Amino acid sequence: MSDTPPDRLCVNPRSPFYDEAMLERGIGVRFNGTERTNVEEYCVSEGWVRLPVGKSLDRRGNAMTMKANGKVEVWFLDTAAPAQD
């Protein structure tokens, strides 16, 4: 496996960007300088994350999410975290 996380990853198994092997390894996400643990999906190249909004659910039982734009940094949790700028 490579030491570089994918450019885009989603935790929903129905998404085409879902990758179970990557998620099992563990991904750390820093969004606008703050480490986030509740990210549903991210895209580094486009600079956005999808975050849950409260405890609201859609009609399929998935968390309602909002898309937030900003600087996204990702790393594998089994390696050292990147230094913060």
GUMIGU-680748 format. One record per residue: x, y, z of N, C-alpha, C in turn; residue number from 0. Coordinates in steps of 0.2 Angstrom, whole numbers, plus 5000, padded with zeros to 4 digits. Last residue first. Layout:
<nodes>
<<X; Y; Z>; <X; Y; Z>; <X; Y; Z>; NUM>;
...
</nodes>
This chain:
<nodes>
<<5007; 5120; 5050>; <5010; 5126; 5047>; <5009; 5132; 5052>; 84>;
<<5010; 5105; 5058>; <5005; 5110; 5056>; <5009; 5117; 5055>; 83>;
<<5016; 5090; 5051>; <5017; 5096; 5055>; <5012; 5101; 5053>; 82>;
<<5006; 5075; 5050>; <5010; 5080; 5047>; <5011; 5086; 5051>; 81>;
<<5008; 5061; 5061>; <5004; 5066; 5058>; <5008; 5072; 5055>; 80>;
<<5015; 5045; 5056>; <5016; 5052; 5060>; <5011; 5057; 5057>; 79>;
<<5004; 5032; 5053>; <5011; 5035; 5052>; <5010; 5042; 5056>; 78>;
<<4992; 5027; 5055>; <4997; 5023; 5057>; <5004; 5026; 5056>; 77>;
<<4983; 5037; 5050>; <4984; 5037; 5057>; <4990; 5032; 5059>; 76>;
<<4988; 5046; 5035>; <4986; 5039; 5038>; <4988; 5040; 5046>; 75>;
<<4981; 5062; 5031>; <4986; 5057; 5033>; <4984; 5051; 5035>; 74>;
<<4976; 5078; 5024>; <4975; 5071; 5026>; <4981; 5067; 5027>; 73>;
<<4969; 5094; 5024>; <4975; 5090; 5024>; <4974; 5083; 5027>; 72>;
<<4961; 5107; 5016>; <4961; 5100; 5018>; <4967; 5097; 5018>; 71>;
<<4955; 5123; 5017>; <4961; 5119; 5016>; <4960; 5112; 5020>; 70>;
<<4938; 5124; 5011>; <4944; 5127; 5014>; <4950; 5122; 5013>; 69>;
<<4920; 5122; 5012>; <4926; 5123; 5008>; <4932; 5126; 5012>; 68>;
<<4908; 5110; 5016>; <4912; 5116; 5019>; <4918; 5116; 5015>; 67>;
<<4892; 5104; 5015>; <4899; 5104; 5012>; <4902; 5111; 5014>; 66>;
<<4883; 5094; 5027>; <4884; 5100; 5023>; <4891; 5100; 5020>; 65>;
<<4871; 5081; 5029>; <4878; 5084; 5029>; <4878; 5090; 5025>; 64>;
<<4862; 5069; 5039>; <4862; 5075; 5034>; <4868; 5079; 5035>; 63>;
<<4866; 5052; 5039>; <4866; 5059; 5042>; <4866; 5064; 5037>; 62>;
<<4853; 5040; 5033>; <4860; 5043; 5033>; <4860; 5050; 5036>; 61>;
<<4841; 5036; 5032>; <4844; 5035; 5038>; <4851; 5037; 5038>; 60>;
<<4834; 5039; 5021>; <4837; 5033; 5020>; <4841; 5031; 5027>; 59>;
<<4829; 5052; 5023>; <4824; 5047; 5023>; <4827; 5040; 5022>; 58>;
<<4842; 5059; 5034>; <4838; 5059; 5028>; <4833; 5053; 5028>; 57>;
<<4843; 5065; 5051>; <4844; 5060; 5046>; <4840; 5061; 5040>; 56>;
<<4851; 5076; 5063>; <4846; 5075; 5058>; <4848; 5069; 5053>; 55>;
<<4860; 5080; 5073>; <4858; 5072; 5073>; <4852; 5071; 5068>; 54>;
<<4871; 5091; 5065>; <4867; 5089; 5071>; <4866; 5081; 5070>; 53>;
<<4877; 5087; 5050>; <4873; 5093; 5053>; <4869; 5090; 5059>; 52>;
<<4893; 5081; 5045>; <4886; 5080; 5047>; <4883; 5086; 5051>; 51>;
<<4902; 5087; 5031>; <4902; 5086; 5038>; <4894; 5085; 5040>; 50>;
<<4914; 5086; 5019>; <4907; 5085; 5020>; <4906; 5083; 5027>; 49>;
<<4926; 5097; 5013>; <4924; 5091; 5017>; <4917; 5091; 5018>; 48>;
<<4937; 5103; 5000>; <4931; 5103; 5003>; <4930; 5097; 5008>; 47>;
<<4947; 5105; 4989>; <4947; 5109; 4995>; <4940; 5109; 4998>; 46>;
<<4950; 5098; 4977>; <4945; 5103; 4977>; <4944; 5107; 4983>; 45>;
<<4960; 5089; 4982>; <4961; 5094; 4976>; <4956; 5099; 4976>; 44>;
<<4954; 5083; 4993>; <4959; 5087; 4994>; <4960; 5092; 4988>; 43>;
<<4938; 5079; 4999>; <4942; 5080; 4993>; <4947; 5085; 4994>; 42>;
<<4929; 5068; 5010>; <4933; 5074; 5009>; <4936; 5074; 5002>; 41>;
<<4915; 5064; 5021>; <4919; 5063; 5014>; <4923; 5069; 5014>; 40>;
<<4913; 5065; 5034>; <4909; 5060; 5031>; <4913; 5059; 5024>; 39>;
<<4921; 5069; 5049>; <4921; 5070; 5042>; <4918; 5064; 5038>; 38>;
<<4924; 5069; 5063>; <4917; 5068; 5060>; <4916; 5069; 5053>; 37>;
<<4936; 5074; 5067>; <4935; 5067; 5068>; <4928; 5065; 5065>; 36>;
<<4948; 5086; 5063>; <4941; 5084; 5063>; <4941; 5076; 5063>; 35>;
<<4959; 5098; 5068>; <4959; 5091; 5066>; <4951; 5089; 5068>; 34>;
<<4961; 5114; 5059>; <4958; 5110; 5065>; <4957; 5103; 5063>; 33>;
<<4965; 5120; 5048>; <4970; 5120; 5054>; <4967; 5116; 5060>; 32>;
<<4955; 5117; 5038>; <4957; 5124; 5040>; <4960; 5124; 5047>; 31>;
<<4955; 5101; 5044>; <4952; 5105; 5040>; <4952; 5113; 5042>; 30>;
<<4963; 5086; 5044>; <4964; 5092; 5047>; <4960; 5097; 5042>; 29>;
<<4961; 5069; 5047>; <4959; 5075; 5043>; <4960; 5081; 5047>; 28>;
<<4967; 5052; 5045>; <4967; 5059; 5049>; <4965; 5064; 5045>; 27>;
<<4962; 5036; 5043>; <4963; 5042; 5040>; <4962; 5048; 5045>; 26>;
<<4965; 5019; 5044>; <4964; 5025; 5047>; <4966; 5031; 5044>; 25>;
<<4963; 5006; 5038>; <4970; 5009; 5040>; <4970; 5015; 5044>; 24>;
<<4950; 5006; 5035>; <4953; 5002; 5040>; <4960; 5004; 5043>; 23>;
<<4950; 5015; 5024>; <4947; 5017; 5030>; <4949; 5012; 5036>; 22>;
<<4957; 5007; 5015>; <4960; 5014; 5017>; <4957; 5016; 5024>; 21>;
<<4948; 4996; 5013>; <4955; 4995; 5015>; <4958; 5002; 5018>; 20>;
<<4936; 5002; 5008>; <4936; 4999; 5015>; <4944; 4998; 5017>; 19>;
<<4932; 5016; 5000>; <4938; 5011; 5000>; <4939; 5008; 5007>; 18>;
<<4921; 5026; 4991>; <4922; 5022; 4997>; <4928; 5017; 4996>; 17>;
<<4917; 5032; 4980>; <4924; 5034; 4983>; <4925; 5031; 4989>; 16>;
<<4905; 5029; 4976>; <4910; 5026; 4972>; <4917; 5028; 4975>; 15>;
<<4895; 5025; 4990>; <4898; 5030; 4987>; <4903; 5026; 4982>; 14>;
<<4890; 5015; 4999>; <4886; 5016; 4993>; <4890; 5021; 4988>; 13>;
<<4897; 5016; 5011>; <4898; 5011; 5006>; <4895; 5011; 5000>; 12>;
<<4903; 5032; 5017>; <4897; 5028; 5015>; <4899; 5023; 5009>; 11>;
<<4915; 5038; 5018>; <4914; 5033; 5023>; <4907; 5029; 5021>; 10>;
<<4926; 5043; 5005>; <4920; 5043; 5008>; <4919; 5037; 5013>; 9>;
<<4939; 5053; 4997>; <4937; 5047; 5001>; <4930; 5048; 5004>; 8>;
<<4952; 5058; 4986>; <4945; 5059; 4989>; <4943; 5052; 4992>; 7>;
<<4965; 5055; 4986>; <4963; 5062; 4985>; <4956; 5063; 4987>; 6>;
<<4971; 5043; 4998>; <4968; 5045; 4992>; <4966; 5053; 4992>; 5>;
<<4987; 5045; 5006>; <4980; 5044; 5006>; <4977; 5046; 5000>; 4>;
<<5003; 5038; 5004>; <4999; 5044; 5002>; <4991; 5042; 5002>; 3>;
<<5010; 5026; 5004>; <5009; 5030; 5010>; <5006; 5037; 5009>; 2>;
<<5002; 5011; 4997>; <5006; 5018; 4997>; <5005; 5021; 5003>; 1>;
<<5004; 4994; 5000>; <5000; 5000; 5000>; <5004; 5006; 5000>; 0>;
</nodes>
